[in-house]
Amino acid sequence: MTEASPLRSRAGRILWHELPEEYRYRDNGTDAELGDLEAFLHSSGHLLDLLRATTEQAHADSFAEAVDDKLIQPWLLPYLAELVGARLVARTPRNVRRN
């Protein structure tokens, strides 16, 4: 499988490369199929990737400006404005003035 395979994850690749070579050598994988240990690490890696993306988005939602190329979710500001009773002047993103 190639590195762009949907079965592989970023965190799984990191975990796989951090293992001692003995464990990687003994894994029963082939070029066409992941070994049992590598598949387990990539399945754990998918969960870790999802947690990382959620944490990064929560961090980006804390600021009005872009943080590390992540923008605040478009539904969040109108929702917060409704909670506190504020009236938004620009209801859609295309109406927001850019400086």
C-alpha distances in whole Angstrom, upper triangle without the diagonal:
4,7,8,6,10,9,9,13,15,17,14,13,17,18,15,16,20,20,22,20,21,19,16,17,18,15,14,10,9,6,5,6,8,11,14,15,12,12,16,15,13,15,18,17,17,20,21,20,22,25,25,24,27,29,29,30,33,34,34,36,39,39,41,39,35,34,31,30,30,33,35,35,37,39,39,42,44,44,45,48,49,49,51,53,53,53,50,51,48,47,44,41,43,46,45,47,45,47
4,5,6,9,10,9,12,13,16,14,12,16,17,15,16,19,20,22,20,22,21,17,18,20,18,17,13,12,9,9,10,11,14,17,17,14,14,17,16,14,16,19,17,17,20,21,19,21,24,23,23,26,28,27,28,31,32,32,34,37,37,38,36,33,31,28,27,28,31,33,33,35,37,38,41,42,42,43,46,47,47,50,52,51,51,48,49,46,44,41,39,40,44,43,44,42,44
4,5,9,9,7,9,9,12,11,9,12,14,13,13,17,18,20,19,22,20,16,18,20,18,18,14,14,11,12,12,11,14,17,17,13,13,16,14,12,15,17,14,14,18,18,15,18,21,20,20,23,25,23,25,28,28,28,31,33,34,35,33,29,28,25,24,25,28,30,30,33,34,35,38,40,40,41,43,45,45,47,49,48,48,45,47,43,42,39,37,38,41,40,42,39,41
4,6,8,7,9,10,13,13,11,14,17,15,16,20,21,24,23,25,23,20,22,24,21,21,17,16,14,13,14,13,17,19,19,15,15,17,16,13,15,17,14,14,17,17,15,17,20,19,18,22,23,22,23,26,27,27,29,32,32,33,31,28,26,23,22,23,25,28,27,30,32,32,35,37,37,38,41,42,42,45,46,46,46,43,44,41,39,36,34,35,38,38,39,37,39
4,5,6,8,11,14,12,12,15,16,15,17,20,21,23,22,24,22,19,21,22,19,18,15,14,12,11,11,11,14,16,17,13,12,15,14,11,13,16,13,12,16,17,15,17,20,20,19,22,24,23,24,27,28,28,30,33,34,35,33,30,28,26,25,25,27,29,28,31,32,33,36,38,37,39,42,43,43,45,47,46,46,44,45,42,40,37,35,37,40,39,41,39,41
4,5,7,11,13,12,12,16,17,16,18,21,21,25,24,26,23,20,23,24,20,20,17,17,15,13,12,12,15,16,17,14,12,14,14,10,11,14,12,10,13,15,13,14,17,17,17,19,22,21,22,25,26,26,28,31,32,33,32,28,27,25,24,23,25,27,26,28,29,30,34,35,34,36,39,39,40,42,44,44,44,41,43,40,38,35,33,35,38,37,40,38,40
4,7,10,12,10,11,14,14,13,16,19,19,22,21,23,20,17,20,20,17,16,13,14,13,12,10,9,12,12,13,10,8,10,11,7,8,11,10,9,12,14,13,14,17,18,18,20,22,22,23,26,27,28,29,32,33,35,34,31,29,27,26,25,28,29,28,31,32,32,36,37,36,38,41,41,41,44,46,46,46,44,45,42,40,38,36,38,41,40,43,41,43
4,7,9,7,7,11,11,11,13,15,16,19,19,21,18,15,18,19,16,16,13,14,13,13,11,9,12,13,12,9,8,10,9,5,8,10,8,8,12,12,11,13,16,16,16,19,21,21,22,25,26,26,28,30,32,33,32,29,27,24,24,23,26,28,27,30,31,32,35,37,36,37,40,41,41,43,46,45,46,43,45,42,40,38,36,38,41,40,42,40,41
4,6,5,6,9,10,10,12,14,16,19,19,22,19,17,20,21,18,19,16,18,17,16,15,12,14,15,14,11,10,11,9,6,8,9,6,6,9,9,7,10,13,12,13,16,17,17,19,21,22,23,25,27,28,30,29,26,23,21,21,20,23,25,25,28,29,29,32,34,33,34,37,38,38,40,43,42,43,40,42,39,38,35,33,35,38,37,39,37,39
4,5,5,7,9,10,11,13,15,18,19,22,19,17,20,22,19,21,18,20,19,19,17,15,17,17,16,12,13,13,10,8,11,10,7,8,10,9,7,10,12,11,12,15,16,15,17,20,20,21,23,25,26,28,27,23,21,18,19,19,22,24,24,27,29,28,31,34,33,34,37,38,38,40,42,41,42,40,41,39,37,35,32,35,37,36,37,35,37
4,5,5,6,9,10,11,13,16,18,20,17,16,20,21,18,20,19,20,20,20,18,15,16,16,14,11,12,12,8,7,9,8,4,7,9,6,6,10,11,10,12,14,15,15,18,19,20,21,23,25,26,29,28,25,22,19,20,20,23,25,25,28,29,29,32,34,33,33,37,38,37,39,42,41,43,40,42,40,38,36,34,36,39,37,39,37,38
4,5,5,6,9,10,11,14,15,17,15,13,16,17,15,17,15,17,17,17,15,12,13,13,10,8,8,8,5,4,7,7,4,7,10,8,9,12,13,13,15,17,18,18,21,23,23,24,27,28,30,32,31,28,25,23,24,23,26,28,28,31,32,32,35,37,36,36,40,41,40,42,45,45,46,43,45,43,41,39,37,39,42,40,42,40,42
4,5,5,6,9,10,13,14,16,14,12,15,17,14,17,14,16,15,16,15,12,13,14,12,9,10,11,8,7,11,11,8,10,13,12,11,15,16,15,17,20,20,20,22,25,25,26,28,30,31,33,32,28,26,23,24,24,27,29,29,32,34,34,36,39,38,38,42,43,42,44,47,46,47,45,47,44,43,40,38,40,43,41,43,40,41
4,5,5,6,9,12,13,16,14,13,16,18,16,19,17,19,19,20,18,15,16,16,13,11,13,13,9,9,13,11,9,12,13,11,11,15,15,14,16,19,19,19,22,23,23,24,27,28,30,32,31,27,24,22,23,23,27,28,29,32,34,33,36,39,38,38,41,43,42,43,46,46,47,44,46,44,43,40,38,40,43,41,42,40,41
4,6,5,7,10,12,14,12,11,15,16,14,17,16,18,19,20,18,14,14,14,11,9,11,10,7,8,11,9,8,11,13,11,12,15,16,15,17,20,20,20,23,25,25,26,29,30,32,34,33,30,27,24,26,26,29,30,31,34,35,34,37,40,39,39,42,44,42,44,47,47,48,46,48,46,44,43,40,42,45,43,45,42,44
4,5,6,9,9,12,9,8,11,13,11,14,12,15,15,17,15,11,11,12,9,6,10,10,7,8,11,11,10,13,15,14,14,18,19,18,20,23,23,23,26,28,28,29,32,33,35,37,36,32,30,27,28,28,31,33,33,37,38,37,40,43,42,42,45,47,45,48,50,50,51,49,51,48,47,45,42,44,47,46,47,45,46
4,5,8,8,11,10,8,12,14,13,16,15,16,16,19,17,14,14,15,12,10,13,14,10,12,15,14,12,16,18,16,16,20,20,19,21,24,24,24,27,29,28,30,33,34,35,37,36,32,29,26,28,28,32,34,34,38,39,38,41,44,43,43,46,48,47,49,52,51,52,50,51,49,48,46,43,45,48,46,47,44,45
4,7,9,11,10,10,13,15,14,18,17,19,20,22,20,17,16,16,13,12,15,14,11,13,16,14,13,17,18,15,17,20,20,19,22,24,23,24,27,28,28,29,32,33,34,37,36,33,29,27,29,29,32,34,35,38,39,38,41,44,43,43,46,48,46,48,51,51,52,50,52,49,48,46,44,46,49,46,48,45,46
4,6,8,7,7,10,11,11,15,15,18,19,21,19,15,14,14,10,10,14,13,10,13,16,14,14,17,19,17,19,22,22,21,24,26,26,26,30,31,31,32,35,36,37,40,39,36,33,30,32,32,35,37,37,41,42,41,44,47,45,45,49,50,49,50,53,53,55,52,54,52,51,49,46,49,52,50,51,48,49
4,5,6,7,9,11,12,15,16,18,20,22,20,17,15,16,12,13,16,16,14,16,19,18,18,21,22,21,22,26,25,25,28,30,29,30,33,34,34,36,39,39,41,44,42,39,36,33,35,35,39,40,41,44,46,45,47,50,49,49,52,54,52,54,57,57,58,56,58,56,55,53,50,52,55,53,54,52,52
4,5,5,6,9,10,13,14,16,17,20,19,16,14,15,13,12,16,17,15,17,20,19,19,22,24,23,24,27,28,27,29,32,32,32,35,36,36,38,41,42,43,45,44,41,38,35,36,36,40,42,42,46,47,46,49,52,51,51,54,56,54,56,59,59,60,58,60,57,56,54,51,53,56,54,55,53,53
4,6,5,6,9,12,14,16,18,21,19,16,14,14,12,13,17,17,16,18,21,20,21,24,25,24,26,29,29,29,32,34,34,34,37,39,39,40,43,44,46,48,47,44,41,38,39,39,43,44,45,48,49,49,52,54,53,53,56,58,56,58,61,61,62,60,62,60,58,56,54,56,59,57,58,56,57
4,5,5,6,10,11,14,17,19,17,14,11,11,8,10,13,13,12,15,17,17,17,21,22,21,23,26,26,26,29,31,31,32,35,36,36,38,40,42,43,46,45,42,39,36,37,37,41,42,42,46,46,46,49,51,50,50,54,55,53,55,58,58,60,58,60,57,56,54,51,54,57,55,56,54,55
4,6,5,9,9,12,13,16,14,11,9,10,8,8,12,12,11,13,16,16,16,19,21,21,22,25,26,25,28,30,30,31,33,35,35,37,39,41,42,45,43,40,37,34,35,35,39,40,40,44,45,45,48,50,49,49,53,54,53,55,58,57,58,56,58,55,54,52,49,51,54,53,54,52,53
4,6,8,9,11,13,16,15,13,10,12,11,11,14,15,15,17,19,20,20,23,25,24,25,28,29,29,31,34,34,34,37,39,39,40,43,44,46,48,47,43,41,38,39,39,42,44,44,47,48,48,51,54,52,53,56,57,56,59,61,61,62,60,62,59,58,55,53,55,58,56,58,55,56
4,6,9,11,14,16,14,12,9,10,9,11,14,14,15,17,19,20,20,23,25,25,26,29,30,30,32,34,35,36,38,40,40,42,44,45,47,50,48,45,42,39,40,40,44,45,45,48,49,49,52,54,53,53,57,58,57,59,62,62,63,61,63,60,58,56,54,56,59,58,59,57,58
4,6,9,12,14,11,9,5,7,6,7,10,11,12,14,16,17,17,20,22,22,23,26,27,27,29,31,32,33,35,37,38,39,41,43,45,47,46,43,40,37,38,38,41,42,42,45,46,46,49,51,50,50,54,55,54,56,59,59,60,58,60,57,55,53,51,53,56,55,56,54,56
4,7,10,11,9,8,5,7,8,9,10,12,14,15,16,18,19,21,23,24,25,27,29,29,31,33,34,35,37,39,40,41,43,45,47,49,48,44,42,39,40,39,42,44,43,46,47,47,50,52,51,52,55,56,55,58,60,60,61,59,61,58,56,54,52,54,57,56,58,56,57
4,7,8,6,5,3,7,9,8,9,12,13,13,15,17,17,19,22,22,23,25,27,27,29,31,32,33,35,37,38,39,41,43,44,46,45,42,39,37,37,37,40,41,41,44,44,45,48,50,49,50,53,54,53,56,58,58,59,56,58,55,54,51,49,51,54,53,55,53,54
4,5,5,6,7,11,12,11,12,15,16,15,18,20,20,21,24,25,25,27,29,29,30,33,34,35,36,39,40,40,42,45,46,47,46,42,40,37,37,37,41,42,42,44,46,46,49,51,50,51,55,55,55,58,60,59,60,57,59,56,54,52,49,51,54,53,55,53,55
4,6,8,9,13,14,12,13,17,17,16,18,21,20,21,24,25,24,26,29,29,29,32,34,33,35,38,39,39,41,43,44,46,44,41,39,36,35,36,39,41,40,43,44,45,48,50,49,50,53,54,54,57,59,58,59,56,57,54,52,50,47,49,52,51,53,51,52
4,7,10,13,15,13,13,16,17,15,17,20,20,20,23,24,24,26,28,29,29,31,33,33,34,37,38,38,40,43,44,45,44,40,39,36,35,35,38,40,39,42,43,44,47,49,48,49,52,53,53,56,57,57,57,55,56,53,51,48,46,47,51,50,52,50,52
4,7,9,12,10,9,13,14,13,14,17,17,17,21,22,21,23,26,26,27,29,31,32,33,35,37,37,39,41,43,44,43,40,38,35,35,34,37,39,38,40,41,42,46,47,46,48,51,51,51,54,56,56,56,53,55,52,50,47,45,47,51,50,52,50,52
4,7,8,6,6,9,10,9,11,14,14,15,18,19,19,21,23,24,25,27,29,29,31,33,34,35,37,39,40,42,41,38,36,33,33,32,35,37,36,39,40,40,44,46,44,46,49,49,49,52,54,54,54,52,54,51,49,46,44,46,50,49,51,49,50
4,6,5,6,8,10,10,12,14,15,16,19,20,20,23,24,25,26,29,30,31,32,34,35,37,39,41,42,44,43,40,38,35,35,35,38,39,38,41,42,42,46,48,46,47,51,51,51,53,56,56,56,54,56,53,52,49,47,49,52,51,53,51,53
4,6,5,6,9,10,11,12,14,15,17,18,20,22,23,24,26,28,29,30,32,33,35,36,38,40,42,44,43,40,38,35,36,35,38,39,38,41,42,42,45,47,45,46,50,50,49,52,54,55,56,54,56,53,51,49,47,49,53,51,53,52,53
4,5,5,6,9,10,11,12,14,16,16,18,20,21,22,24,26,27,28,30,32,33,34,36,38,40,42,41,38,36,33,34,33,36,37,37,40,41,40,44,46,44,45,48,49,48,50,53,53,54,52,55,52,50,48,46,49,52,50,52,50,52
4,5,5,6,9,10,10,12,15,15,16,18,20,20,22,24,25,26,28,30,31,32,34,36,38,40,39,36,33,31,31,31,34,35,34,38,39,38,42,44,42,43,47,47,46,49,52,51,52,50,52,50,48,46,44,46,49,47,49,47,49
4,5,5,6,9,9,11,13,14,15,17,19,20,21,23,24,25,27,29,30,31,33,35,37,39,38,35,33,31,31,30,33,34,33,36,37,37,40,42,41,42,45,45,45,47,50,50,51,49,51,48,46,44,42,44,47,46,48,47,48
4,5,5,6,8,10,11,13,14,16,17,18,20,22,23,24,26,28,29,31,32,34,36,38,38,35,32,30,31,30,33,33,33,36,36,36,39,41,40,40,44,44,43,46,48,49,50,48,50,48,46,44,42,45,48,46,48,47,49
4,5,5,6,9,10,10,12,14,15,16,18,20,21,22,24,25,26,28,30,32,34,36,35,32,30,27,28,27,30,31,31,34,35,34,38,40,38,39,42,43,42,44,47,47,48,46,49,46,45,43,41,43,46,44,46,44,46
4,5,5,6,9,9,10,12,14,15,16,18,20,20,22,24,25,26,28,30,32,34,33,30,28,26,26,25,28,29,28,32,32,32,36,38,36,37,41,41,40,43,45,45,46,44,46,44,42,40,38,40,43,42,44,42,44
4,5,5,7,9,10,11,13,15,16,17,19,20,22,23,25,26,28,30,32,34,34,31,28,27,27,25,28,29,28,31,31,31,35,36,35,36,39,40,39,41,44,44,45,43,45,43,41,39,37,40,43,41,44,42,44
4,5,5,6,9,10,11,12,14,16,17,19,20,21,23,25,26,28,30,32,32,29,27,25,26,24,27,28,27,30,31,30,34,36,34,34,38,39,37,40,43,43,44,42,45,42,41,39,37,40,42,41,43,42,43
4,5,5,6,9,10,10,12,14,15,16,18,20,21,22,24,26,28,30,30,27,24,22,23,22,24,25,25,28,29,29,32,34,33,33,37,38,37,39,42,41,43,41,43,40,39,37,35,37,40,38,40,39,40
4,5,5,6,9,10,11,12,14,15,17,18,20,21,22,25,27,29,28,25,23,21,22,20,23,23,23,26,26,26,30,32,30,31,34,35,34,37,39,39,40,38,40,38,36,34,32,35,38,36,38,37,39
4,5,5,6,9,10,11,12,14,15,17,18,20,21,23,25,28,28,25,23,22,22,20,22,23,22,25,25,25,28,30,28,29,33,33,32,35,37,37,39,37,39,37,35,34,32,35,37,36,38,37,39
4,5,5,6,9,10,10,12,14,15,16,18,20,21,24,26,26,23,21,19,20,19,21,22,21,25,26,25,28,30,29,29,32,33,32,34,37,37,39,37,39,37,35,34,32,35,37,35,37,36,37
4,5,5,6,9,10,10,12,14,15,16,18,20,22,24,24,21,18,17,17,16,19,19,19,23,23,23,26,29,27,28,31,32,31,34,36,36,37,35,37,34,33,31,29,32,34,33,35,33,35
4,5,5,6,9,10,11,12,14,15,16,19,21,23,23,20,18,17,18,15,17,18,17,20,21,20,24,26,24,25,28,29,28,31,33,33,34,32,35,32,30,29,27,30,32,31,33,32,34
4,6,5,6,9,10,11,12,14,15,17,19,22,22,20,18,17,18,16,18,17,17,21,21,20,23,25,24,24,27,28,27,29,32,32,34,32,34,32,31,30,28,31,33,31,33,32,34
4,5,5,6,9,10,11,12,14,16,18,20,20,17,15,14,15,13,16,16,16,20,21,20,23,25,24,24,27,29,28,30,32,32,33,31,34,32,30,29,27,30,32,30,32,30,31
4,5,5,6,9,10,10,12,14,16,18,18,15,13,12,13,10,13,13,13,17,18,17,20,23,22,22,25,27,26,28,30,30,31,29,31,28,27,25,23,26,29,27,29,27,29
4,5,5,6,9,10,10,13,15,17,18,16,14,14,15,12,13,12,12,16,16,15,18,20,19,19,23,24,23,25,28,27,29,27,29,27,26,24,23,26,28,26,29,27,29
4,5,5,6,9,10,11,14,16,17,15,12,13,14,12,13,13,13,17,18,16,18,21,20,19,23,24,23,25,28,27,29,27,30,28,27,26,24,27,29,27,29,27,29
4,5,5,6,9,10,12,14,14,12,9,9,11,8,10,11,12,16,17,15,18,21,20,19,23,25,24,25,28,27,28,26,28,26,25,24,22,25,27,24,26,24,26
4,5,5,6,9,10,12,13,11,9,10,11,7,8,8,8,12,13,12,14,17,16,16,19,21,21,22,25,24,25,23,25,23,22,21,19,22,24,21,24,22,24
4,5,5,7,9,12,13,12,11,12,13,10,10,9,9,13,13,11,13,17,15,14,18,20,18,20,23,22,24,22,25,23,22,22,20,23,25,22,25,24,25
4,5,5,7,11,11,10,8,10,12,9,10,9,11,15,16,13,15,18,17,16,19,21,20,21,24,23,25,23,25,24,23,23,20,24,25,22,24,22,23
4,5,6,8,8,7,6,8,9,6,6,6,8,12,13,11,13,16,16,15,18,20,20,21,23,22,23,21,22,21,20,19,17,20,21,19,20,19,20
4,5,7,9,9,9,12,12,9,7,5,7,10,10,8,9,13,12,11,14,16,16,17,20,18,20,18,20,19,18,17,16,19,20,18,20,19,21
4,7,9,10,9,13,14,11,10,8,10,13,13,10,11,14,14,12,14,17,16,16,19,18,20,18,21,20,20,20,18,21,22,19,20,20,21
4,5,7,7,11,12,10,9,7,10,12,14,11,10,14,15,13,15,18,17,17,20,18,19,17,19,18,18,18,16,19,19,16,17,16,17
4,7,9,12,12,11,8,6,10,10,12,10,9,12,14,12,13,17,17,17,19,16,17,14,16,14,15,15,13,16,16,12,14,13,14
4,6,10,9,9,7,7,11,12,15,13,12,16,17,16,17,20,21,21,22,20,20,17,18,16,17,16,13,16,16,13,13,12,12
4,6,6,5,5,7,10,12,15,14,14,17,19,18,19,22,23,23,25,23,23,20,21,18,19,17,14,16,18,15,15,13,14
4,5,5,7,9,12,14,17,15,16,19,20,19,21,24,24,24,27,25,25,23,24,22,22,21,18,20,21,18,19,17,17
4,6,8,11,14,17,20,18,19,23,23,23,25,27,27,28,30,28,29,26,27,25,25,23,20,22,24,21,21,19,19
4,6,10,12,15,18,17,18,21,22,22,24,26,27,28,30,28,28,24,25,22,23,20,17,19,21,19,19,17,18
4,7,9,12,15,14,15,18,19,19,21,23,24,25,27,25,25,22,24,21,21,19,15,18,20,18,19,17,19
4,6,8,11,11,12,15,16,16,18,20,21,22,24,22,22,19,20,17,17,15,12,15,17,14,16,15,17
4,6,9,7,8,12,12,12,14,17,17,18,20,18,19,16,18,16,15,14,11,15,16,14,16,15,18
4,6,6,8,10,11,12,14,15,16,18,20,18,18,16,18,15,14,13,11,14,16,15,18,17,20
4,6,7,8,9,11,12,14,15,17,18,16,16,13,15,12,10,9,8,11,13,12,15,16,19
4,6,6,6,9,10,11,13,15,16,15,15,12,15,13,10,10,10,14,15,14,18,19,22
4,6,5,6,9,10,11,13,14,13,14,12,15,14,12,12,12,16,16,15,18,19,21
4,5,5,6,9,10,11,12,10,11,9,12,11,10,11,11,14,14,12,15,16,19
4,6,5,6,9,10,10,9,9,7,10,10,8,9,11,14,14,13,16,18,21
4,5,5,6,9,10,10,11,10,14,14,11,13,14,18,17,16,20,21,24
4,5,5,6,8,8,10,10,14,14,13,15,15,19,18,17,20,21,23
4,5,5,6,5,7,7,11,12,11,13,15,18,16,15,18,20,22
4,6,5,6,8,9,13,14,12,15,17,20,18,18,21,23,25
4,6,8,10,12,16,17,15,18,19,23,22,20,23,25,27
4,6,9,11,15,17,16,19,20,23,22,20,23,25,26
4,7,10,13,15,14,18,20,22,20,20,22,24,26
4,6,10,12,12,15,17,20,17,16,18,21,23
4,6,9,9,13,15,17,15,14,16,19,21
4,6,6,9,11,13,11,10,13,16,18
4,6,9,11,12,9,9,11,14,16
4,6,7,8,5,6,8,12,15
4,7,9,7,8,12,14,18
4,5,6,7,11,13,17
4,5,5,9,10,14
4,6,8,10,13
4,6,9,13
4,6,10
4,7
4
